[in-house]
Amino acid sequence: MGVKLRKKPVEVMDDDPELMADLIDVEFGGKTRVEIWTDQFIIVGDAHAPRSIRGAKRRLSDLLNDPTRPFLPITDVTVFSLRRRRLWRGEFLAVNKASVVLVKALKE
C-alpha cells in the first residue's frame, strides 16, 4: 500500500507481497529504536540492519547509506503527525529512504 500526500510522495509499504518476499530472505542483524522524520510524519520503531556478507553486524548508518536498499525496514512501529498525534500503529513498515529528512537513534 503506498501513501501519497501533498506534493512530495511518501511511500509507506506494509502489505506489498513483492517487497515482503524480498525482506523475508534477509537475515537481520542488530536493531535500533529510532525516530524518523519525513516532511509529514514522525515514525518511531525498530530499524533493522541486515548482516553483511561475512555475517558481521552492520550499523544503522550502513543501512541508511546503502544505495541497494531504497527502503528502511521498521518493526514495532507507530506513525505520528508532526504535531505528535498518533495516526497508525503496526508490526511492520517499509519507509522510502528518499522521504527521510532526519533519523534519531533512541536506543540500541
TAZIVEN-V92202 format. One record per residue. RES is the residue in one small letter. PHI is phi in radians with two decimals (none if undefined). PSI is psi in whole degrees, -180 to 180 (* if undefined). NEAR is the number of other ideal C-beta (glycine too) atoms within 12 Angstrom. Layout:
res=(RES:RES)
phi=(PHI:PHI)
psi=(PSI:PSI)
near=(NEAR:NEAR)
This chain:
res=(m:g:v:k:l:r:k:k:p:v:e:v:m:d:d:d:p:e:l:m:a:d:l:i:d:v:e:f:g:g:k:t:r:v:e:i:w:t:d:q:f:i:i:v:g:d:a:h:a:p:r:s:i:r:g:a:k:r:r:l:s:d:l:l:n:d:p:t:r:p:f:l:p:i:t:d:v:t:v:f:s:l:r:r:r:r:l:w:r:g:e:f:l:a:v:n:k:a:s:v:v:l:v:k:a:l:k:e)
phi=(none:-1.78:-2.01:-2.18:-2.25:0.92:-1.31:-1.71:-1.26:-2.10:-1.63:-2.19:-1.99:-2.37:-2.50:-1.46:-1.07:-1.17:-1.12:-1.07:-1.08:-1.13:-1.35:-1.08:-1.44:-1.45:-1.59:-1.41:-1.61:-1.26:-2.10:-2.31:-1.27:-2.29:-2.05:-1.96:-1.85:-2.03:-1.14:-2.23:-2.37:-2.03:-2.03:-2.06:-3.10:-1.73:-1.53:-2.01:-1.58:-1.16:-1.24:-1.31:-1.02:-1.49:1.52:-1.28:-1.19:-1.74:-1.58:-1.01:-1.10:-1.10:-1.13:-1.18:-1.63:-1.35:-1.23:-1.48:-2.12:-1.32:-2.08:-1.70:-1.37:-2.16:-2.05:0.83:-1.95:-2.27:-1.89:-2.08:-1.29:-1.16:-1.65:1.23:-1.52:-1.20:-1.87:-2.80:-2.37:-2.83:-1.48:-2.58:-2.60:-1.90:-1.79:-1.16:-1.11:-1.15:-1.62:-1.41:-1.77:-2.64:-2.22:-2.08:-1.34:-1.57:-2.91:-1.86)
psi=(124:140:124:124:144:-149:-40:121:140:113:126:118:124:-4:26:111:-35:-45:-44:-39:-40:-40:-25:-34:-5:129:113:142:-131:159:148:130:125:159:120:128:134:-175:-22:-13:157:124:124:127:-170:118:136:119:123:154:152:176:-37:3:2:150:134:154:164:-40:-33:-42:-43:-33:-1:109:-14:-7:96:-11:147:119:121:131:167:60:144:134:130:156:170:-16:13:26:127:127:-34:148:136:176:-30:143:138:117:127:122:-25:-21:-4:131:-40:142:126:123:124:-42:153:*)
near=(17:18:26:14:19:12:8:17:16:30:27:34:28:28:16:20:12:12:27:20:10:18:25:13:10:23:17:24:24:24:28:33:24:36:29:41:23:31:20:26:37:31:45:32:34:30:43:34:31:29:19:18:9:8:11:14:20:27:21:31:14:23:37:26:16:20:10:12:25:20:34:40:39:41:26:21:34:26:30:22:18:17:10:14:12:16:23:23:18:22:17:30:41:37:41:30:25:18:31:31:21:17:28:19:22:19:14:16)
